[in-house]
Amino acid sequence: MVARVSTVAFQGIEAVPVDVQVMIQPGKAQMNVVGLADKAVAESRERVRAALHASGLSIPHKRVTVNLAPADLPKEGSHYDLPIALGLMAALGAIPADMLADYVVIGELALDGTLAPVAGTLPAAIGANGAGKGLICPAECGPEAAWADADMAIVAPHSLVALANHFRGTQVLSRPVPAIRQAAAPLADLRDIKGQETAKRALEIAAAGGHNLLMVGPPGSGKSMLAQRLPGILPRLSPRELLEVSMIASIAGELAGGRLSDRRPFRAPHHSASMAAMVGGGVRARPGEVSLAHNGVLFLDEFPEFAPQVLDSLRQPLETGETAIARANHRVTYPSRFQLVAAMNPCRCGMAGEPGHSCRRGARCAADYQARISGPLIDRIDLRVEVAAVSAADLIGPATAESSAAVAARVAAARAVQTERYEELGLAAATNAAVPNAAVETVAAPDAAGAALLRDAAEAMRFSARAYHRILKVARTIADLDGADHVGRIHVAEAVAYRVAGERLAAAA
């Protein structure tokens, strides 16, 4: 007799069906797992044997063969423990085999028979729901799985014994309920920053249109403080965005207690991060920082201190909104539509251009330092703003800065306009930064004066085609913040001003 249990393998955020087949036959007492399993799956034999023994059920002294089909699909992770154990229990008659037919099963076993949480529960639940099945998962993963569908059957036991009693009818396990992660602390407020009105304006434009932003200034000018306050003015995740973000976090094992959060991700990796940490990779091709920042912000402080290869690896995700990780035997794609915010000093000593400061290396100090960032990467950054040192008058004077709540209201209004505009046009874009170039010249067409200004600026500064379209996108965002239906000369002028500083940096690169 062959007992069958359904489970999944993960390819990116997609859950691929896997059929766990268990056969007990006469022969030497041993247990073999076949089907292109990795080390974690092969070691499940000992965990399953110990967990069944602790639960009062011993494996007979016969040959046990476990096949994970399809055999040519790589199987990775510890979530195969529970389906293998349930397949054995069904083959031994400890639980009714027909009751397992309507469920997808994932879970890791401890030696005492309890279930440990596993990564990827939310994608597994969505895949099971799409196949018209329920899900059996560890109790700690239940709140995460409950988000897949309100009517989906979910069984989330603490142990093998509780699951067996549930199927026998001697114990009823209640369905888990979805859970939201409560914020540990309030978000930082823009009111804390004194001065830097130009940088705050650029931050508001970046938040309203989802544009990439680069801040350049001396140490202590407030670049990191400004970036840390960006999440406080960004709108909450929409239900669709929340699902995408949570699926990536689930695959990465970063959903604490199965609780989801509607705050946009804010990732700030150290400048020593490797390429695999940034774009994803490793033996199991896990998502990197660019994917974990999907629908959120990727903040890179000390921008030129990152390895040049790591920075250049951002160019494709910034353009396409996804990251493809290719391996010899498989290819994984993760969504990576993030907003890049970077901060850097103007030179290695950090004080180039500041009044009263002179560097012994002269202009070469700034040129060499800025040249660590490639021109093609700079070309993908929409806004570049100089963040000057804060004066003593700004620090001593009374605090009259605008709060994050007031700025967030304007950002939300601008985003609502963009959402309505692109829904009417049938475009999937939610922000001006994400609109396809083919539609830019329609939705962001400037008036005659604005077009003339843009043409003159493009000829004088020799803008690339990408820079031309990104200027139009920024101008459209500025117009949306002003409540204007059409892009005017004043909107184009401000967008060009943010771009001109970036062109100087690209020239250094």
Order of alpha helices (4+ residues) and beta strands (2+ residues): beta-beta-beta-alpha-alpha-beta-alpha-beta-beta-beta-alpha-beta-alpha-beta-alpha-alpha-beta-alpha-alpha-beta-alpha-beta-beta-alpha-beta-alpha-alpha-beta-beta-beta-alpha-alpha-beta-alpha-alpha-alpha-alpha-alpha-alpha
